[in-house]
Amino acid sequence: MKGKIKKYVALVLSVQQLLCGCSATELEDRCFPMMAVVDEKDGQISFGYGFPKLSQKDNTDLEEARVNIAPVTGKTMESCVQTYDSRLEKLADCNHMKVLVFGENLMEDTGRYADVLSYLKQTGLFPRNIYVCVAEDPLALFETEEDLPQDLGSYLEQYLQNQESAGSGKLFKLGRLLDEKENHILQIMLPYLETEDHIIFWKTMYRVPDDRFLYKQEKIMEMLLLSEERECGKMKKKKIMFVAGGVGAAPVYPQVKWMHEHGIDVDVVVGAKNHDMLILEDEMKAVAGNLYVCTDDGSYGIPGMVTTAIEDLAAKAEQPYDVCVAIGPMIMMKFVCLLTKKLNIPTIVSMNPIMVDGTGMCGACRLQVGDEIKFACVDGPEFDGHLVDFDQAMKRQQMYKTEEGRAILKLHEGDTHHGGCGNCGGDN
């Protein structure tokens, strides 16, 4: 039994030594780098540590206590680390390290940068949970240390944590960087730090060069283009109608233009109250297969609503329409959908007229689509028009009109409206 206990204790001690990475070296014989800088200089790797900043009240020589030595250069990261460690009087224990800073020169040399990452991954030299950033001249960061309340490594860690918490996004730590470098799925973006008047600030995000990532992206784009070509081929065989009411011509135009550029001719019906309120006619005429203009007052084009033109076109068409896209006032889309449902034409509508903030925060664009509750700004704004409850949506839209109407009246007529209309809720 005693033999088993001894073996267990020995095993535990071995594991502890392995985990600490410092064998049996006593604490007083170790030094603790808080950061590391790696760069390329004159065709070689440049490497150095940053150590804790000790208080002057300590009865020790500050320079000796910080064990700072100048960065070293070498052909490889491995040789640099070996040279640097040989110049230290104590064993470097990196388990408390906070930040790794790469120089911009190193990042631009993709081959050397890849070699450095490969060495770090193979050796496990630094903890995987340390932040990684880029600086034009990493050594210039040390010039700011005199003005800092703590060591540079701890300061940079806190600074990057604050930036991350403030909404700058999830930053890359070393472990994630090493893993992603192998996967080549994400474009790696690292904080780019600069110094000015001994102040460190985050200038921008540095896009890490990655030829394999770009190659993957190019292949993805090729696949998307092939898919687009296939979709275009399918759409060329379909008969498509766009219906635009009033300012709805604005979002309809780029879609029709894209169709035209890809060899797809579509029929376009544009409606307006009168000729003066018609927009983008010439532009639409240049890209539409056929353009039909309707005016409510009959002053131009086809007299009457857009539904008049739709019904006439559907009756005369040699090939049935495969799809209708309708964008415009709520009431127009409602009656277009009632007609196309009767004509058996699948219809897509854009419910942006009921959108307010466009971020999903206010809930104003809530609508019923079939048996589901949707929000136009986050779930759409395009929906199957035959499933949209337009009556409910229009009631919801009316909720915001009173205050707007009163504001317009006040702007044009002064503060003369005092209620009594039965709609605004006024007392007089």
SEVEX-229842 format. One line per field, with one value per residue (C-alpha): residue number from 0; chain; x, y, z. Coordinates in Angstrom, 2 decimals. Layout:
BEGIN
nr [NUM,...] $
kette [A,...] $
east [X,...] $
north [Y,...] $
up [Z,...] $
This chain:
BEGIN
nr [0,1,2,3,4,5,6,7,8,9,10,11,12,13,14,15,16,17,18,19,20,21,22,23,24,25,26,27,28,29,30,31,32,33,34,35,36,37,38,39,40,41,42,43,44,45,46,47,48,49,50,51,52,53,54,55,56,57,58,59,60,61,62,63,64,65,66,67,68,69,70,71,72,73,74,75,76,77,78,79,80,81,82,83,84,85,86,87,88,89,90,91,92,93,94,95,96,97,98,99,100,101,102,103,104,105,106,107,108,109,110,111,112,113,114,115,116,117,118,119,120,121,122,123,124,125,126,127,128,129,130,131,132,133,134,135,136,137,138,139,140,141,142,143,144,145,146,147,148,149,150,151,152,153,154,155,156,157,158,159,160,161,162,163,164,165,166,167,168,169,170,171,172,173,174,175,176,177,178,179,180,181,182,183,184,185,186,187,188,189,190,191,192,193,194,195,196,197,198,199,200,201,202,203,204,205,206,207,208,209,210,211,212,213,214,215,216,217,218,219,220,221,222,223,224,225,226,227,228,229,230,231,232,233,234,235,236,237,238,239,240,241,242,243,244,245,246,247,248,249,250,251,252,253,254,255,256,257,258,259,260,261,262,263,264,265,266,267,268,269,270,271,272,273,274,275,276,277,278,279,280,281,282,283,284,285,286,287,288,289,290,291,292,293,294,295,296,297,298,299,300,301,302,303,304,305,306,307,308,309,310,311,312,313,314,315,316,317,318,319,320,321,322,323,324,325,326,327,328,329,330,331,332,333,334,335,336,337,338,339,340,341,342,343,344,345,346,347,348,349,350,351,352,353,354,355,356,357,358,359,360,361,362,363,364,365,366,367,368,369,370,371,372,373,374,375,376,377,378,379,380,381,382,383,384,385,386,387,388,389,390,391,392,393,394,395,396,397,398,399,400,401,402,403,404,405,406,407,408,409,410,411,412,413,414,415,416,417,418,419,420,421,422,423,424,425,426,427] $
kette [A,A,A,A,A,A,A,A,A,A,A,A,A,A,A,A,A,A,A,A,A,A,A,A,A,A,A,A,A,A,A,A,A,A,A,A,A,A,A,A,A,A,A,A,A,A,A,A,A,A,A,A,A,A,A,A,A,A,A,A,A,A,A,A,A,A,A,A,A,A,A,A,A,A,A,A,A,A,A,A,A,A,A,A,A,A,A,A,A,A,A,A,A,A,A,A,A,A,A,A,A,A,A,A,A,A,A,A,A,A,A,A,A,A,A,A,A,A,A,A,A,A,A,A,A,A,A,A,A,A,A,A,A,A,A,A,A,A,A,A,A,A,A,A,A,A,A,A,A,A,A,A,A,A,A,A,A,A,A,A,A,A,A,A,A,A,A,A,A,A,A,A,A,A,A,A,A,A,A,A,A,A,A,A,A,A,A,A,A,A,A,A,A,A,A,A,A,A,A,A,A,A,A,A,A,A,A,A,A,A,A,A,A,A,A,A,A,A,A,A,A,A,A,A,A,A,A,A,A,A,A,A,A,A,A,A,A,A,A,A,A,A,A,A,A,A,A,A,A,A,A,A,A,A,A,A,A,A,A,A,A,A,A,A,A,A,A,A,A,A,A,A,A,A,A,A,A,A,A,A,A,A,A,A,A,A,A,A,A,A,A,A,A,A,A,A,A,A,A,A,A,A,A,A,A,A,A,A,A,A,A,A,A,A,A,A,A,A,A,A,A,A,A,A,A,A,A,A,A,A,A,A,A,A,A,A,A,A,A,A,A,A,A,A,A,A,A,A,A,A,A,A,A,A,A,A,A,A,A,A,A,A,A,A,A,A,A,A,A,A,A,A,A,A,A,A,A,A,A,A,A,A,A,A,A,A,A,A,A,A,A,A,A,A,A,A,A,A,A,A,A,A,A,A,A,A,A,A,A,A,A,A,A,A,A,A,A,A,A,A,A,A,A,A,A,A,A,A] $
east [0.00,2.84,4.50,1.34,1.05,4.65,4.05,0.89,2.72,5.54,3.03,1.29,4.60,5.59,2.32,2.74,6.20,4.97,2.11,4.21,6.64,9.60,10.65,11.86,13.23,12.67,10.54,13.45,15.32,12.59,11.64,8.17,7.72,4.40,4.57,6.63,7.42,8.30,9.29,11.44,14.52,17.07,15.87,16.02,13.64,13.75,12.49,12.25,10.29,8.70,8.95,6.94,7.32,8.45,7.87,10.77,10.05,11.37,14.90,16.22,17.93,15.10,16.95,18.32,14.94,13.20,15.91,15.35,17.74,17.74,15.83,17.90,17.92,18.33,17.41,14.53,12.21,13.76,17.31,16.09,14.39,17.46,19.80,17.53,17.11,20.89,21.38,18.87,20.21,16.91,14.61,11.83,8.43,5.83,2.76,1.78,2.20,-0.60,0.06,1.98,2.81,3.79,5.63,4.11,7.28,6.89,3.21,3.99,6.43,3.85,6.50,8.32,5.03,3.82,7.11,6.74,3.20,4.27,7.04,4.65,2.13,4.70,6.46,3.54,5.97,3.24,-0.20,-3.04,-5.21,-3.00,-4.10,-2.41,-2.00,0.13,2.29,4.37,7.29,6.65,9.74,8.27,5.59,8.21,8.96,5.54,6.13,7.56,4.16,2.12,0.85,1.68,3.83,3.25,1.92,-0.77,-1.67,-2.12,-4.22,-6.54,-6.67,-7.65,-10.21,-11.83,-11.95,-13.53,-16.14,-16.89,-18.11,-15.01,-15.84,-14.28,-10.51,-8.10,-6.18,-3.18,-5.00,-7.75,-5.16,-3.15,-6.27,-7.67,-4.35,-4.66,-8.31,-8.13,-11.87,-12.02,-10.19,-7.97,-8.16,-5.87,-5.78,-3.21,-1.54,0.39,2.15,2.06,3.54,4.12,0.41,-0.74,-3.89,-5.80,-5.52,-7.44,-7.83,-4.96,-5.96,-3.54,-2.31,-3.35,-2.99,-4.76,-7.72,-7.93,-7.70,-10.60,-12.58,-11.90,-13.15,-16.25,-16.88,-16.46,-19.04,-21.40,-20.99,-21.66,-24.72,-25.78,-25.37,-27.50,-30.15,-30.05,-30.51,-33.60,-34.99,-34.58,-37.17,-39.64,-42.09,-41.63,-43.61,-42.57,-45.19,-44.07,-46.36,-45.19,-41.77,-41.77,-40.18,-36.92,-36.32,-37.80,-35.41,-32.09,-33.70,-34.97,-31.58,-29.81,-32.20,-31.48,-27.71,-28.05,-30.12,-33.51,-36.38,-39.21,-42.49,-42.76,-45.95,-45.47,-48.29,-48.55,-51.32,-50.56,-47.88,-46.06,-45.53,-44.07,-40.36,-37.58,-39.63,-36.73,-34.39,-36.97,-37.74,-34.04,-33.86,-37.40,-38.48,-41.83,-42.89,-46.52,-47.32,-50.61,-51.95,-54.87,-56.25,-55.69,-53.39,-50.70,-50.34,-52.99,-55.83,-56.60,-54.85,-51.97,-54.39,-56.05,-52.79,-51.95,-55.28,-55.01,-51.44,-52.30,-55.25,-53.16,-49.99,-49.09,-47.17,-48.58,-46.61,-44.44,-43.95,-44.94,-42.87,-44.89,-43.42,-45.33,-48.02,-49.66,-53.08,-51.63,-49.83,-52.99,-55.10,-52.31,-52.11,-55.89,-55.78,-52.70,-54.10,-57.18,-54.94,-52.76,-49.55,-47.13,-46.39,-43.59,-44.18,-41.85,-43.19,-40.76,-43.62,-44.25,-40.60,-39.51,-36.08,-34.92,-32.99,-35.61,-35.77,-39.12,-41.51,-43.46,-43.08,-44.73,-47.04,-48.95,-47.65,-49.78,-49.74,-46.54,-45.63,-42.83,-40.93,-40.32,-36.92,-35.30,-37.34,-37.93,-38.82,-39.84,-42.67,-45.19,-47.86,-50.65,-49.91,-49.55,-52.43,-52.55,-55.56,-53.72,-50.54,-52.36,-54.03,-50.58,-49.31,-52.08,-50.79,-47.97,-49.87,-51.62,-48.52,-46.85,-49.96,-50.23,-46.53,-47.01,-50.09,-48.17,-45.29,-47.51,-50.33,-48.96,-50.36,-53.97,-55.22,-56.81,-58.77,-62.42,-61.75,-62.54,-59.26,-56.40,-57.71,-57.88,-60.22,-61.73] $
north [0.00,2.40,1.70,2.64,5.90,6.80,6.13,8.30,11.19,10.94,10.98,14.08,15.90,14.98,16.31,19.55,20.00,19.32,21.77,24.58,24.13,24.99,21.60,21.88,25.40,27.37,30.49,32.82,31.38,32.31,35.52,36.21,37.86,39.68,40.12,39.23,41.05,39.34,41.23,41.03,43.23,43.24,39.87,38.22,37.50,39.96,38.72,40.02,39.94,42.63,42.08,43.31,46.89,46.87,49.63,51.96,51.33,47.79,47.63,46.22,47.62,48.24,47.33,44.18,43.21,43.62,41.49,43.46,42.80,44.03,42.00,39.50,38.62,35.31,33.35,31.54,32.01,29.01,30.39,33.76,32.18,30.07,33.08,35.25,32.58,32.04,35.72,35.65,34.92,33.29,30.83,32.56,31.34,32.43,31.10,34.61,36.27,38.62,39.80,38.87,41.72,41.05,43.66,44.77,43.79,40.21,40.12,41.21,38.33,35.54,32.80,33.93,34.69,31.15,29.72,31.70,30.44,26.89,27.12,28.56,25.79,22.99,24.21,25.63,28.36,30.87,30.36,30.05,32.57,35.64,38.48,39.00,42.37,44.13,47.25,49.02,49.09,46.88,48.20,51.70,50.44,50.06,53.79,54.42,52.20,54.97,56.71,53.60,52.63,48.97,46.83,47.14,43.59,43.98,47.43,46.15,43.22,45.57,47.98,45.22,43.79,47.24,47.62,44.18,44.99,48.30,46.51,46.09,42.41,39.20,39.58,36.85,35.15,33.01,29.67,30.85,32.43,29.20,27.13,29.52,29.76,26.06,26.18,29.23,29.79,33.27,36.40,37.11,40.70,41.85,45.15,47.54,49.64,52.87,55.26,59.04,61.28,58.20,57.27,53.90,53.89,51.45,52.80,50.21,46.46,44.83,42.36,39.43,38.42,34.88,33.57,30.30,32.17,34.35,31.23,29.70,32.92,32.95,29.37,30.29,33.25,30.98,28.62,31.52,32.84,29.38,29.13,32.60,31.56,28.49,30.60,33.11,30.27,29.15,32.69,33.27,30.55,32.19,34.99,37.64,40.77,43.69,46.07,49.41,51.91,55.48,55.53,51.72,52.34,53.13,49.61,47.94,49.67,48.07,44.62,45.10,46.55,43.44,41.24,43.20,42.94,39.17,38.83,38.47,40.52,41.28,43.17,46.22,47.97,51.36,53.25,56.87,59.26,61.48,62.15,64.65,62.07,59.46,58.71,56.79,56.32,56.77,54.65,51.88,52.02,51.41,48.12,46.68,44.19,45.98,49.00,49.85,53.12,53.68,56.90,57.10,60.24,59.00,61.93,59.64,56.06,53.52,55.15,53.56,51.38,48.98,46.08,47.10,46.62,43.38,41.79,42.86,41.54,38.22,37.77,38.49,36.62,33.61,32.17,32.44,34.60,32.55,35.23,38.79,41.16,44.06,47.01,50.12,51.47,48.95,49.31,48.78,45.60,44.30,44.59,43.33,40.21,39.73,39.83,37.65,35.06,34.86,34.64,31.99,34.05,33.62,37.08,38.56,41.82,44.13,45.17,48.03,50.59,49.46,49.46,52.12,51.57,48.75,46.96,44.72,46.88,48.65,45.91,48.32,46.09,43.05,41.31,38.08,35.90,32.77,31.14,32.88,36.22,37.95,41.21,42.92,44.39,41.14,38.41,40.23,42.67,40.32,37.88,35.71,38.31,35.74,34.95,38.49,39.86,43.32,44.52,43.97,45.52,48.64,49.09,48.87,51.45,53.89,53.92,56.24,58.68,60.96,62.48,62.82,64.46,66.93,67.79,68.55,70.71,72.64,73.14,74.52,76.22,76.88,75.44,75.73,72.16,71.60,68.41,67.80,65.74,62.46,60.91,62.55,62.26,66.01,67.33,70.32] $
up [0.00,1.01,-2.34,-4.22,-2.24,-3.03,-6.71,-6.61,-4.91,-7.42,-10.26,-8.88,-8.50,-12.03,-13.39,-11.42,-12.82,-16.32,-16.01,-14.66,-17.53,-15.32,-14.04,-10.48,-10.74,-7.55,-7.64,-6.85,-9.85,-12.33,-14.07,-15.39,-18.80,-19.12,-22.87,-25.91,-29.16,-32.44,-35.58,-38.67,-38.91,-41.73,-42.98,-39.54,-36.68,-33.76,-30.38,-26.84,-23.57,-21.44,-17.67,-14.67,-13.57,-9.95,-7.45,-6.56,-2.87,-3.30,-1.88,-5.15,-8.16,-10.61,-13.78,-12.26,-10.83,-14.16,-15.83,-19.04,-21.85,-25.43,-28.04,-29.99,-33.69,-35.45,-38.54,-36.81,-33.87,-32.18,-32.36,-31.03,-28.03,-27.27,-27.51,-25.38,-22.69,-22.55,-21.69,-18.86,-15.41,-14.50,-16.21,-18.17,-16.92,-19.53,-17.73,-16.60,-19.98,-21.09,-24.65,-27.79,-30.19,-33.80,-35.84,-39.14,-41.02,-39.83,-40.80,-44.34,-44.76,-44.86,-44.95,-41.80,-40.06,-40.78,-39.45,-36.22,-35.69,-36.45,-33.83,-31.23,-31.87,-31.73,-28.58,-26.63,-25.56,-24.69,-23.09,-25.60,-23.76,-24.33,-26.60,-29.96,-31.64,-34.28,-34.12,-36.75,-34.32,-31.26,-29.44,-29.52,-27.15,-24.42,-24.59,-23.05,-20.01,-17.84,-17.94,-17.14,-13.69,-14.37,-16.57,-20.32,-20.74,-18.07,-19.39,-22.95,-21.73,-19.82,-22.77,-25.23,-22.79,-22.49,-26.27,-26.60,-23.95,-25.63,-28.76,-30.91,-31.38,-30.16,-30.39,-31.36,-28.61,-29.43,-29.31,-31.64,-33.94,-34.19,-34.88,-37.48,-39.25,-39.92,-40.95,-43.25,-42.88,-41.33,-42.38,-39.37,-38.10,-35.27,-33.33,-34.81,-32.11,-32.49,-30.13,-30.18,-27.48,-25.31,-25.55,-26.94,-29.01,-31.19,-34.73,-36.74,-37.37,-39.24,-41.94,-41.75,-45.24,-46.02,-49.57,-48.76,-47.27,-50.37,-52.52,-50.62,-50.99,-54.72,-54.99,-53.00,-55.31,-58.33,-56.88,-56.16,-59.70,-61.13,-58.91,-60.05,-63.68,-63.07,-61.34,-64.17,-66.62,-64.72,-64.48,-68.21,-68.72,-66.33,-66.96,-64.28,-63.44,-61.22,-59.85,-58.39,-56.71,-56.09,-54.44,-54.72,-58.12,-56.31,-54.87,-57.96,-60.38,-59.24,-59.30,-62.84,-63.81,-62.45,-64.41,-67.59,-67.07,-66.82,-69.96,-68.26,-69.65,-67.24,-67.45,-65.20,-64.13,-62.48,-60.80,-59.62,-58.60,-61.58,-64.18,-61.95,-59.22,-61.58,-60.92,-62.72,-65.90,-68.32,-66.21,-65.93,-69.64,-70.42,-68.47,-68.53,-71.16,-71.27,-69.21,-68.43,-66.65,-64.81,-63.28,-60.89,-62.52,-66.08,-66.90,-68.35,-69.56,-68.60,-66.63,-63.29,-60.72,-61.37,-60.93,-64.19,-66.09,-64.25,-65.09,-68.73,-69.08,-67.45,-69.83,-72.92,-71.92,-74.06,-71.10,-67.57,-65.14,-62.83,-60.19,-59.36,-57.19,-55.77,-53.84,-52.93,-50.58,-48.30,-49.87,-53.35,-52.32,-50.66,-53.79,-56.04,-53.88,-53.89,-57.70,-58.20,-55.78,-57.97,-61.07,-59.39,-59.67,-56.73,-55.34,-53.25,-51.37,-49.45,-46.06,-45.50,-45.23,-41.65,-40.60,-38.11,-36.57,-38.89,-36.11,-34.48,-31.33,-31.51,-32.64,-34.87,-37.93,-36.32,-38.77,-39.33,-42.16,-42.40,-38.98,-37.90,-36.33,-38.22,-37.98,-41.30,-40.44,-39.27,-40.98,-44.26,-45.53,-48.38,-47.72,-49.55,-50.29,-50.27,-46.61,-45.26,-43.16,-44.77,-42.76,-39.49,-40.90,-42.08,-38.66,-37.12,-39.58,-38.58,-35.00,-35.99,-38.20,-35.70,-34.13,-37.52,-38.97,-36.11,-36.47,-40.18,-39.47,-36.83,-39.23,-42.02,-40.10,-36.65,-33.44,-34.52,-34.13,-30.73,-31.17,-31.83,-34.92,-33.20,-34.25,-32.47,-28.92,-28.33,-25.67,-27.51] $
